[in-house]
Amino acid sequence: MKKFKFFAILLIFSLSIVGSSLLFSPSFNFSNAEEPVETKPPVKVNNSNAQEVFSQPWMYSSITLTEDITTPLTINAKTNAEIFNGLLDGNGYTIYNIDFSSVDGGYNLGLIPYAEGAIIKNLKIGGVITNYGDRTNQITYQFAKDYSELYSGIIVGTAVNSQIENCEIDIVNADGNKDINLDLNKGVDFGGIVGKSVGSNLKNIIVNANFNFTVKSTSTHNFGGIVGTFSSSTINKSLFFGGINITGSGENAYCGGLIGFAQNTTSIIKDNASSATINSSFAKMGAIVGQVSSASKISKSNINYNYWTANLKGVGVNGDDYNSNTYMKQLDVAFNSNFLSNDENFNSGFDFKTIFCVKNSKITLQRFQKFSLSFASNKDSIIEDINFVINGEKYKSYTIGYGEKVKIEIILKDDVKNDKVIENVANFYRISEILVSNSSRMEDLSQAISKNNSGFDITFIANDWTCGDYDIHFATNTYQGEFVVQQIDGEFPGELSFGNSLNSFEQNLTTYTINSDTSRIYAEPKEQSYYLFSHWNLYYIVNGEEVLQGQENESWWNGNYSTLASIKINFGQAPFNQNFKLEAVFSNEGGVDINLINIDKNNIDSISVQGILFKDQAIKISKYLTNAEFKVVTKKGYDLDTNKLVQNLSNLYDSSVTEEEIVKKVVKNEDGTTEYTLNINIAKIYEKDNLEKINIEIPTIFSNNGGENSLLWLWITIPSLVVVGVAIFLIVYIKKRNIAKNNVKKKREANYKDFYS
């Protein structure tokens, strides 16, 4: 026992020593979790932090402008060590004043000195703006006196495998000049957008500036209106306006309206234009490219669809093959939007609907513009109200920036169909034309139209194509429905008619395509004594095939029975909300004549049986109907005598029925008439006596609520009461007078007798 205690104490002591050593060992980690990886934060840029952000843009995963940057920025050249590989989104804003300097060293100079795997978009540099204290809008450069190499662009110094799109340089100083002056003591690769591009893609670029280069050395210089040196890269849909002037002296200066020096077989220079004026007494020049490498030539087909206005070859040094391409042309006049947007001139034309536009007679990018929205004064007569809806607020006119979401909300006036105000008025109409500033936009905006019960919505993104003065027109819907009569033994037993009353038989046809002005269809047998209307068959047209929906299912007929020969059309509701076929089916069996007897035409306005108007002749309907519909309209001052009607039908049924079973609906009309909808079991009456003709009486009574006629009882009752009252008074008066006379006579007779007694 003592040994056991000794070994136990020894074991506990040993474990304690080991545990303590592990616990306090600096190299031991109880967790398998890795150390957190530091990530770059995004940043929103405004005037207060712009200098800080663009002094070290590589510190951020994304840079997004939130306003125009008017604070002057100082940008210094950097080396390749400072890599920006995130997103720079100008968000449609402009940076106005930048001082570039390479004095502190470094060989990449630009708002982003070195970009690799980056995306740079929607950014504008320049524009007309003043009042910066003692400064005006300008881009300035100060270069070191001695450097080994320098890649300089206003937006990017060196771009490797990067995307640059929707960017614009518009350098116009307060005095109207566009000059950017550069004194060069050493060689430089300079571009209006990028100094050096390797494996990058430039698209939708505009540079509007004058570059004045003063060359003071024999070093190699590559000057381009957009890119200095261009390798394994792509540029398209890009424009250069302005000029390039090279003074001084040198032996190795190359200049192009778009690109200074280009190389590598995979490079693509297509769908571009330059109106640059290029002047130099010693530089080698090309209107599009100054020099193409002879050692690493670009494929001939990859430099095409480029146009220029300068009196130069399109490609300067080593450019003969490219200049022979079909779409490498000098233009006699400056290019305009019509020329640029024409697909016949380019591999694909410039997009002047959503990308480019013309403002103040100048081609510019839409992303940096404002647009106006308004409505034409002559709006369509069926419009109740129309508004632009932006962020939930409604406007009649609005000034809006590119890319903002807009909705036009259209409310239509109430319309009347089938003698009642309809709720789904938009189903009767379609937008037939959309004009914006008198130009058609129907085709472009048709996919943006949505419909609701009260009108239409048009939702779109604001740009130069979708903004302006809106004029919207409507047309009545056409419904591609087909009405046919089912043949019996190769013949048509009946005919169809369309109109608003039974007397408006305009044409007899077997098929008909209708519009929403039609409100009723009739099916009538050709021979009343032989054929009998039975029912409608409904088909929906699905992928060109007819799919039968049924004949007795009320759900597809909006509450009307499919056995009614006269049917109201309720557009926008099934089946009139899609392509359909409605087939009228007639039969030569199972008919019975319904004869309406003892009808007082002074009290009844109209009676119809299964949609057929009663005209003093028996109406033939199916003898199998258990709920034949009778519609009775009584004149003003009269009601249906439902008690007597129920009693009559109970006799015909040979069993008692209730008013609730017979009278399904009662509607009091504004004109004083009353419409009754009755359901009568014809099959039950027929089974009882097998009659060929069923006589049904529709009794009426004088109404207690019949307007002027309802006061007739007063004109009868009051004089009658007066006459009765006077008669009673006279009778009582005469009777009392006679009694009095009799009493006097008796008294005289008594006195006489007394006197002679």
Number of C-alpha atoms within 10 A of each C-alpha: 5 7 7 9 10 10 11 12 10 12 11 10 12 12 11 12 11 10 12 11 12 14 13 9 10 8 7 10 10 7 6 6 7 6 6 6 6 6 9 12 10 14 17 14 20 17 17 10 13 18 18 13 17 20 18 18 24 21 20 18 17 21 23 19 22 16 16 18 21 20 17 20 21 16 21 25 25 23 16 14 9 17 21 24 22 22 19 23 20 25 20 24 20 23 23 25 24 22 16 22 19 22 14 11 18 21 22 29 29 27 26 29 34 31 29 20 16 22 21 24 22 24 24 27 25 23 21 15 15 16 10 12 6 6 11 18 23 24 22 15 15 15 20 15 11 13 16 11 15 26 28 31 29 22 26 26 31 33 32 20 18 22 20 25 21 25 26 29 26 21 26 22 19 16 10 9 12 22 20 18 16 17 17 21 17 20 22 25 28 30 33 27 31 31 34 30 28 20 18 25 21 25 19 22 26 28 25 26 23 24 22 18 19 17 23 15 17 14 17 16 26 29 33 34 35 30 32 34 27 32 22 19 24 20 24 22 25 25 26 25 22 20 21 23 18 21 16 15 16 17 14 15 26 26 34 31 33 32 33 35 27 28 22 19 16 16 23 24 26 23 24 26 29 28 24 25 18 23 16 16 11 15 24 18 26 28 31 32 30 30 25 23 16 13 8 13 16 22 15 16 13 15 25 23 22 27 26 28 19 22 14 15 21 29 27 24 18 14 21 13 12 22 19 13 15 10 18 21 18 20 14 10 9 14 16 12 16 10 14 22 17 14 12 10 16 20 15 16 19 25 16 20 14 18 18 25 21 14 13 6 8 12 18 23 25 26 25 19 16 15 17 16 20 19 18 15 9 8 15 13 10 14 16 14 12 19 18 23 19 15 10 9 8 15 14 12 14 15 11 18 18 21 16 12 15 20 20 20 18 21 20 21 15 16 15 11 18 14 9 8 11 19 13 19 21 25 23 21 19 17 16 13 17 20 17 21 18 12 13 14 17 17 9 12 15 15 11 13 16 12 15 13 14 17 22 21 19 18 19 18 17 23 26 25 20 22 22 23 18 22 20 20 16 15 11 15 18 14 18 17 22 16 22 22 22 21 13 13 7 7 9 16 24 26 20 24 22 21 17 16 14 15 8 10 14 10 11 14 14 17 16 16 11 16 16 18 16 16 19 17 19 21 28 20 21 14 11 17 13 13 20 27 24 23 20 25 20 24 21 19 16 11 7 8 9 14 14 14 13 13 20 15 14 12 11 18 20 14 9 14 21 22 23 21 24 23 18 19 20 22 24 19 14 14 22 20 15 16 16 22 25 20 20 27 24 23 18 16 12 14 22 23 18 21 16 19 14 10 15 11 10 9 19 21 15 15 20 17 22 23 20 21 17 15 11 10 11 17 23 24 25 22 24 17 18 14 16 22 23 19 21 21 23 24 22 23 20 24 24 22 14 17 12 15 19 19 16 18 20 15 13 20 20 12 10 12 15 13 13 11 13 20 17 12 12 14 11 13 11 7 8 15 18 21 21 18 16 20 20 18 19 21 18 18 21 19 12 11 11 13 13 12 15 21 13 16 15 18 19 20 14 15 16 14 14 17 13 9 15 15 13 12 10 11 9 10 11 11 11 12 11 11 12 12 12 12 12 12 12 12 12 11 11 12 11 11 11 10 10 11 11 11 11 11 11 11 11 12 12 11 12 11 9 9 8 6 6
